[in-house]
Amino acid sequence: MTRPVRAPHPLAPSPLPQAATDEVPIGFDEIFFSRTDGRGVIQAGNSVFRRVSGYDAGQLIGAPHRIVRHPIMPKAAFHLLWDRLKAGRPTGVHVCNRAIDGRAYWVFAVVVPIREGFLSVRIKPASATFRRVQEVYAELLAAEADGATPAEGASALLARLSREGFSGYDSFQAQALAAELACRAEETGLPAPDLGAALAALRAADGIEAELEAMRRMFRKAILITTNLRIVASRLEGGGRALSAIADNYALLSDGMSRWIEQHRGGSLGIARSAAETLFLKGASLLLEEMSASFARDAEAGVGDPEAERGRLAEAAAHYRARAEDCSRRALNDAADLGSHLAQMNHHVSALGSIRMLSRIEGAVHRQSDSALDQIVAQLDSFQDELGARLTRTTAHGRKVSAAA
């Protein structure tokens, strides 16, 4: 049975041009925006959006924003975007859109929730991060073609970010926005936004999270070391009582420190998230302010009330600028709290050092009885040295957050 031919949607883009790499030219000095309701239906946009997309105002207003979605975009990216927006979290994302003539155009989009729905301001990307994102999107798209769901793709993306040193998507989007703004300033010759301190605070906060996560894994291995020490002590019968007591004390202190890390990793993630939100919201508010000023000069905005639209943009900029300041204060307070706890942790490390010394003494006494003691004492030495180094680095990261926040 022959399937009937479905007529194309009147607003559907034309088929991709023969030169599939054709892109719509966008100036680095340009900025464009759209406002949608909570369902993603376009309510407003500016003349740059219309020029780049190729649609006129009548075609855009009232249409779903996916009208400009390009098929090379993985669904996973939009799944992550909408999950965050529904939770009320401002989000930045690299997006490839498709103009009415089929040509592509890449943007870095900053999307923020407002009372009526969402505002999105967009600029041309050019950073090294952007080029890496294009590669990752191609991999996610291929996985979706093989049957991966958008949710699975989003999870894979977050796992990849973690492996590459980001504490989460908040950290990634903040650093990506900072990179794009820096590239934009270089391309246009305009002054770069003053985001250096916020970026330094975020990288230090990510360093705190990475060190505490590494210490958490270390204490899991410490359980095996103390277990092996007990086994050796049991083979020495009466002569192993001291070693058994040493193993018990080491395990007790290690367990206490491990529980401390589990409890305070939440705090470190709080520092990382606050630092990330500080950086991202500072950059986002700058773009919203610029868009508001640009919109006021846009004689062909294509909306019913340009002044009201400009007001929405200015209100959103002020709101998110204030939120950035709150996040900065929270990161500073969290860093100070973490610093006091790290000082206590160093006292515990000193206690572990004393226990390690007792292990070395007992090892010397029983070395001829059981050579496995040498290996265990060496493991304790290595554990102690690495733990001390990681605590030192974590403390240094905390000071950097405090200095930059």
URCOR-V577183 format. One line per field, one symbol per residue. phi: phi as a letter, one per 20 degrees, with the letter a starting at -180 (. if undefined). psi: psi as a letter, one per 40 degrees, with the letter a starting at -180 (. if undefined). A space follows every 50 residues. Layout:
BEGIN
phi->???
psi->???
END
This chain:
BEGIN
phi->.fffeeffffdfffggffefegcffcefeebcbbccefenefdaadffgf fffneegfeefnefffgdfefeeffgffffgfgfffemdgcdbfcddcff enfebebddddcfcgeqbdcdccfebffggfffgfffffffffffeofeg fffffffffffffenefrfgfffffffgfffffffffemefffedfffff fffffffgfffffffffffffffffffffffffffelffeffffffffff fffffffffffgfefgfffffffffffgffffffffffffffffffeefc fmcfcgfffgffffffffffffffffffffffffffffffffffffffff fffffffffffffffdgffbfffgffffffgfffffffffffffffffff fffef
psi->hhhihhiihdeiiiihidgeehihhhideihiiihiaeeehhdiiidddd dddeiiddddheiidedehieehiddddddddddddefhiiiihhhihid eeiihiihhhhhiidebihhiiihieiddddddddddddddddddeehid dddddddddddddeeheadddddddddddddddddddeeihiigeddddd ddddddddddddddddddddddddddddddddddeebdeedddddddddd dddddddddddddeddddddddddddddddddddddddddddddddegef dfidgddddddddddddddddddddddddddddddddddddddddddddd dddddddddddddddedddheddddddddddddddddddddddddddddd dddd.
END
